Amino acid sequence: MSGVTGSVPDSMRACVLHQPRDLRLEERAAPRPERGEVVVRVRSVGVCGSDVHYYEHGRIGDFVVRQPLVLGHEASGDIVATGPGVPADRIGERVAIEPGFPCRSCDQCRHGRYNLCPDIAFFGTPPVDGALCDYVRVPADFAHPIPDALSYDAAGLLEPLSVGIWANRKAGTVPGGSVLIAGAGPIGLVTAQIARAMGATEVVVTDIGAERLGVAAELGATGTVLAGAESTGTGFDAFVDCSGAAPAIDAGIRAVRPAGTAVLVGMGADRLTLPLGVLQNREINLTGTFRYANTWPAAIALASSGAIRLDRMVTGHFGLDETESALLAGADPRHIKSVVTLGG
């Protein structure tokens, strides 16, 4: 294509899900950049709970794997080719990939809420292929340059970090505030770190696993509570659920002060029984979240500054041919985040 700069091989490896628990390493044609796009050589891909769910069940809600699908959306790498309209000097840049590409023209996009774009194409979400392959093609402005001090692993984990940033923005976290967080998985851990970075002086994390609570304390939580063991206390400015567990959501809402905020991030059952009397009598603001928008600059700055410790969350590295093991590693309660590494 005229205007394309750089070099991409004809073929590449891709880890392809055909149906539940049927994952195959295949050869595919490597992508070529179109106008306004770049091709990124993938270096690191974090494994998300959604990847595991697609692997095990072949669907998440209305998103169903109906044709072979490449999973993975927490990715970083190097730009190796640019399309027309993209400066050639971007070749060689180390980048983190923001994996959701909106239409840019709908009402939600025009108002800056591009995460709510009805036509967004999101990596690893049917029918859009993801990043568990050697090369991907992305809009140039969604390949965010990262400093040399940031590892490829940490750059890939800017995606879950963005979820934590968005959750805290929705929670209205402020300096001197208090936040209760349910769930000490990767999203809960970054949400807690962001809350501290935003100045919250009380950040309490609950979970059913003592091992993960230990990591939460190491990463800055001011308090941890084993779920069901004791009361978390009351009077929190905000509650952020990162578990999706109905009992945790009920208890968390009851712990919020009048006029506080409850934010639902974790994906659990389609229907919940909520303490409506508490919500009404305390005028608690209840909201959900759907991914994030305009978070990458903040995520890069926070991770680069050392305020957020993303590399500490990585508890297993796997090659592309070991992706199935990476997906299954979460069964170990001591495990937090698997990362698939590519490209040497």
Secondary structure, 3 states (H helix, E strand, C coil): CCCCEECCCCEEEEEEEEECCEEEEEEEECCCCCCCEEEEEEEEEECCHHHHHHHHHCEECCEECCCCEECCCEEEEEEEEECCCCCHHHCCCEEEECCEECCCCCHHHHCCCHHHCCCCEECCECCECCCCECEEEEEHHHEEECCCCCCHHHHHCHHHHHHHHHHHHHHCCCCCCEEEEECCCHHHHHHHHHHHHCCCCEEEEEECCHHHHHHHHHCCCCEEEECCCCCCCCCEEEEEECCCCHHHHHHHHHCEEEEEEEEECCCCCCCCCCCHHHHHHCCCEEEECCCCCCCHHHHHHHHHHCCCCCHHHEEEEEEHHHHHHHHHHHHCCCCCEEEEECCC
